[in-house]
Amino acid sequence: MVGTNLQKIRFRSNFFTILLDCVFLIFMRIPIEVFISHADEDKKIAREIAVQIKQNEGINVFVAHDDLEPGSNWKKDLTQKIFECDVFIPLLTKNFHSAEWTEQEVGIAHAFKKRMTPIRFDDTSTVGFMTDFQATKISYPLDEHEINNIVSTVIAYSDEGQRIVNNLIDQLYSSDSFYDANANARILFNTTKKFTPEQVNKIAQAYIMNNQISDGFVSGPRCLELFQKNWKKIDKEMREVLKSDLQHG
């Protein structure tokens, strides 16, 4: 009976510790700033994408021309918003390249060396400064899975997003119980689906070194799923260790 009560107390302690850590991450983070460039004809789609992305805590979205203050110096404010953004999203449709200001916005983003993540709804191709970046084709009406992929890309390609992901990986690595490992894994893998090779290897190392992670009913399978998808990114020595778990996973 005493042992059962102690387990409940430990569970509650671990749960609230993780909850407080999550609250800290949410409120202490600097918001990730996203700029959406679009043709006027595609304003409705741009607004819908912005609404969907902003449902994710810690991401601010500026829709070009739509979110400007009345009476403001809009050219100056647009330039400032592009300068401040972490990720620049050109919304490619048949209207984009013929619009009056979109190409100028792309040029400003290029001058500020902003990461571009073009989104397209049709066969419109990237041109000029955008050709260095792979466009993501999505459907309309918007699909939740596709929006989640956009959010993962935004997190993966922003400095603040990477800081958050690295903190979550460290938190997973230091899990000292199955409860912690499962909760930390849920938070990490629900935050992003895209990881750098360094991050994949850090998670692989955590999985190998910490059996709370490898044996967790959530953390273990989620990690193995990540390793399967990113197998070639993992260092050869760790692949040898992970091979048997993947075969029996």
Summary of the structure (lengths in Angstrom):
residues: 249
radius of gyration: 21.2
end to end distance: 34.9
largest distance: 73.4
contacts: 762
relative contact order: 0.10
helix: 62%
strand: 9%
